[in-house]
Amino acid sequence: QVQLVESGGGLVQPGGSLRLSCAASGSISRFNAMGWYRQAPGQQRELVARITSGGTTNYADSVNGRFTIAGDNAKNTVYLQMNSLKPEDTAVYYCNARRYQYNYWGTGTQVTVSS
């Protein structure tokens, strides 16, 4: 019954920036945590960033200092601001929401970093 819709992906040159959005069908305050994962071709899906209902954030070492996750309760939306993008950031990015034993996923948005 939970829908997560990602947007904001696209093609950007190395060193550029993108902001991804994850719009939820209802209040995001009901989730224990939300996060962004990514999956590159031939690779496993990996955690990029997450934020708890209390506002605590965590980042993968590979993106720490470059990416920022934030939530807007009024808009039922979680964002991922991506700066100083590198070619190795190229992947499909997925939004995730967790509530107790349940996990919900969006269908992904493509991010391509290339010159």
Short mmCIF file of the C-alpha atoms (twelve columns), coordinates in Angstrom:
data_MODEL
# 
_entry.id   MODEL 
# 
loop_
_atom_site.group_PDB 
_atom_site.id 
_atom_site.type_symbol 
_atom_site.label_atom_id 
_atom_site.label_alt_id 
_atom_site.label_comp_id 
_atom_site.label_asym_id 
_atom_site.label_seq_id 
_atom_site.Cartn_x 
_atom_site.Cartn_y 
_atom_site.Cartn_z 
_atom_site.pdbx_PDB_model_num 
ATOM 1   C CA . GLN A 1   0.000  0.000  0.000   1 
ATOM 2   C CA . VAL A 2   3.073  2.252  0.206   1 
ATOM 3   C CA . GLN A 3   4.245  3.916  -2.978  1 
ATOM 4   C CA . LEU A 4   7.646  5.535  -3.414  1 
ATOM 5   C CA . VAL A 5   8.369  7.492  -6.589  1 
ATOM 6   C CA . GLU A 6   11.895 8.655  -7.417  1 
ATOM 7   C CA . SER A 7   12.731 11.532 -9.726  1 
ATOM 8   C CA . GLY A 8   15.609 13.850 -10.573 1 
ATOM 9   C CA . GLY A 9   18.023 11.484 -12.257 1 
ATOM 10  C CA . GLY A 10  19.763 12.254 -15.504 1 
ATOM 11  C CA . LEU A 11  23.062 12.774 -17.275 1 
ATOM 12  C CA . VAL A 12  25.658 14.996 -15.638 1 
ATOM 13  C CA . GLN A 13  29.362 15.644 -16.204 1 
ATOM 14  C CA . PRO A 14  31.969 14.672 -13.614 1 
ATOM 15  C CA . GLY A 15  32.071 17.270 -10.872 1 
ATOM 16  C CA . GLY A 16  28.449 18.212 -11.418 1 
ATOM 17  C CA . SER A 17  25.437 17.958 -9.116  1 
ATOM 18  C CA . LEU A 18  21.998 16.385 -9.060  1 
ATOM 19  C CA . ARG A 19  19.176 16.320 -6.540  1 
ATOM 20  C CA . LEU A 20  17.065 13.189 -6.335  1 
ATOM 21  C CA . SER A 21  13.567 13.217 -4.849  1 
ATOM 22  C CA . CYS A 22  11.547 10.388 -3.324  1 
ATOM 23  C CA . ALA A 23  7.861  11.195 -2.963  1 
ATOM 24  C CA . ALA A 24  5.905  8.912  -0.640  1 
ATOM 25  C CA . SER A 25  2.182  8.165  -0.672  1 
ATOM 26  C CA . GLY A 26  1.478  9.594  2.736   1 
ATOM 27  C CA . SER A 27  3.412  10.871 5.705   1 
ATOM 28  C CA . ILE A 28  7.045  9.825  5.880   1 
ATOM 29  C CA . SER A 29  6.920  10.217 9.651   1 
ATOM 30  C CA . ARG A 30  5.423  6.731  9.945   1 
ATOM 31  C CA . PHE A 31  8.676  5.165  8.738   1 
ATOM 32  C CA . ASN A 32  11.489 4.276  11.107  1 
ATOM 33  C CA . ALA A 33  14.021 5.161  8.435   1 
ATOM 34  C CA . MET A 34  14.301 6.055  4.785   1 
ATOM 35  C CA . GLY A 35  17.261 5.767  2.512   1 
ATOM 36  C CA . TRP A 36  18.787 5.721  -0.914  1 
ATOM 37  C CA . TYR A 37  20.394 2.669  -2.484  1 
ATOM 38  C CA . ARG A 38  22.084 2.309  -5.834  1 
ATOM 39  C CA . GLN A 39  22.917 -0.497 -8.216  1 
ATOM 40  C CA . ALA A 40  25.428 -0.275 -11.041 1 
ATOM 41  C CA . PRO A 41  25.482 -2.768 -13.936 1 
ATOM 42  C CA . GLY A 42  26.894 -6.085 -12.769 1 
ATOM 43  C CA . GLN A 43  27.044 -4.914 -9.157  1 
ATOM 44  C CA . GLN A 44  25.037 -5.580 -6.020  1 
ATOM 45  C CA . ARG A 45  22.649 -3.003 -4.658  1 
ATOM 46  C CA . GLU A 46  24.370 -0.926 -1.987  1 
ATOM 47  C CA . LEU A 47  23.275 1.551  0.646   1 
ATOM 48  C CA . VAL A 48  24.184 5.134  -0.218  1 
ATOM 49  C CA . ALA A 49  22.517 7.171  2.531   1 
ATOM 50  C CA . ARG A 50  19.802 6.804  5.148   1 
ATOM 51  C CA . ILE A 51  17.944 9.000  7.600   1 
ATOM 52  C CA . THR A 52  15.967 7.943  10.669  1 
ATOM 53  C CA . SER A 53  12.697 9.406  11.882  1 
ATOM 54  C CA . GLY A 54  14.749 11.277 14.471  1 
ATOM 55  C CA . GLY A 55  16.947 12.878 11.834  1 
ATOM 56  C CA . THR A 56  20.093 10.795 12.270  1 
ATOM 57  C CA . THR A 57  21.941 10.300 8.974   1 
ATOM 58  C CA . ASN A 58  24.440 7.747  7.716   1 
ATOM 59  C CA . TYR A 59  26.425 7.613  4.486   1 
ATOM 60  C CA . ALA A 60  28.486 5.126  2.579   1 
ATOM 61  C CA . ASP A 61  32.192 5.891  2.783   1 
ATOM 62  C CA . SER A 62  32.302 6.372  -0.973  1 
ATOM 63  C CA . VAL A 63  29.843 9.293  -0.873  1 
ATOM 64  C CA . ASN A 64  30.445 10.763 2.572   1 
ATOM 65  C CA . GLY A 65  31.140 14.477 2.273   1 
ATOM 66  C CA . ARG A 66  29.658 14.688 -1.222  1 
ATOM 67  C CA . PHE A 67  26.042 13.542 -0.730  1 
ATOM 68  C CA . THR A 68  23.412 14.816 1.700   1 
ATOM 69  C CA . ILE A 69  20.103 13.163 2.588   1 
ATOM 70  C CA . ALA A 70  17.235 15.221 3.991   1 
ATOM 71  C CA . GLY A 71  13.505 14.894 4.556   1 
ATOM 72  C CA . ASP A 72  10.626 17.320 4.152   1 
ATOM 73  C CA . ASN A 73  7.676  16.104 6.201   1 
ATOM 74  C CA . ALA A 74  5.321  18.724 4.765   1 
ATOM 75  C CA . LYS A 75  5.938  17.399 1.255   1 
ATOM 76  C CA . ASN A 76  6.197  13.699 2.199   1 
ATOM 77  C CA . THR A 77  9.510  13.688 0.364   1 
ATOM 78  C CA . VAL A 78  13.094 12.620 0.996   1 
ATOM 79  C CA . TYR A 79  15.911 14.141 -1.032  1 
ATOM 80  C CA . LEU A 80  19.425 13.139 -1.948  1 
ATOM 81  C CA . GLN A 81  21.663 16.054 -2.889  1 
ATOM 82  C CA . MET A 82  24.631 14.751 -4.863  1 
ATOM 83  C CA . ASN A 83  27.638 17.009 -5.410  1 
ATOM 84  C CA . SER A 84  31.071 16.461 -6.939  1 
ATOM 85  C CA . LEU A 85  29.746 13.521 -8.895  1 
ATOM 86  C CA . LYS A 86  32.145 10.898 -10.208 1 
ATOM 87  C CA . PRO A 87  31.756 8.363  -13.030 1 
ATOM 88  C CA . GLU A 88  31.663 5.595  -10.415 1 
ATOM 89  C CA . ASP A 89  28.451 7.146  -9.055  1 
ATOM 90  C CA . THR A 90  26.694 5.995  -12.221 1 
ATOM 91  C CA . ALA A 91  23.863 3.660  -11.203 1 
ATOM 92  C CA . VAL A 92  20.146 3.280  -10.796 1 
ATOM 93  C CA . TYR A 93  19.196 4.930  -7.518  1 
ATOM 94  C CA . TYR A 94  16.346 3.470  -5.462  1 
ATOM 95  C CA . CYS A 95  14.367 4.959  -2.601  1 
ATOM 96  C CA . ASN A 96  13.727 2.753  0.430   1 
ATOM 97  C CA . ALA A 97  11.431 3.100  3.426   1 
ATOM 98  C CA . ARG A 98  11.359 0.877  6.502   1 
ATOM 99  C CA . ARG A 99  8.711  0.441  9.163   1 
ATOM 100 C CA . TYR A 100 9.235  -2.343 11.673  1 
ATOM 101 C CA . GLN A 101 9.749  -5.563 9.691   1 
ATOM 102 C CA . TYR A 102 8.521  -4.061 6.412   1 
ATOM 103 C CA . ASN A 103 10.612 -2.591 3.605   1 
ATOM 104 C CA . TYR A 104 9.271  -0.634 0.655   1 
ATOM 105 C CA . TRP A 105 11.023 0.273  -2.588  1 
ATOM 106 C CA . GLY A 106 10.630 2.673  -5.460  1 
ATOM 107 C CA . THR A 107 11.319 1.626  -9.030  1 
ATOM 108 C CA . GLY A 108 14.470 3.682  -9.416  1 
ATOM 109 C CA . THR A 109 15.901 6.620  -11.318 1 
ATOM 110 C CA . GLN A 110 18.982 6.501  -13.546 1 
ATOM 111 C CA . VAL A 111 22.014 8.645  -12.746 1 
ATOM 112 C CA . THR A 112 24.770 8.759  -15.352 1 
ATOM 113 C CA . VAL A 113 28.005 10.659 -14.741 1 
ATOM 114 C CA . SER A 114 29.970 10.976 -17.959 1 
ATOM 115 C CA . SER A 115 31.720 13.497 -20.151 1 
# 
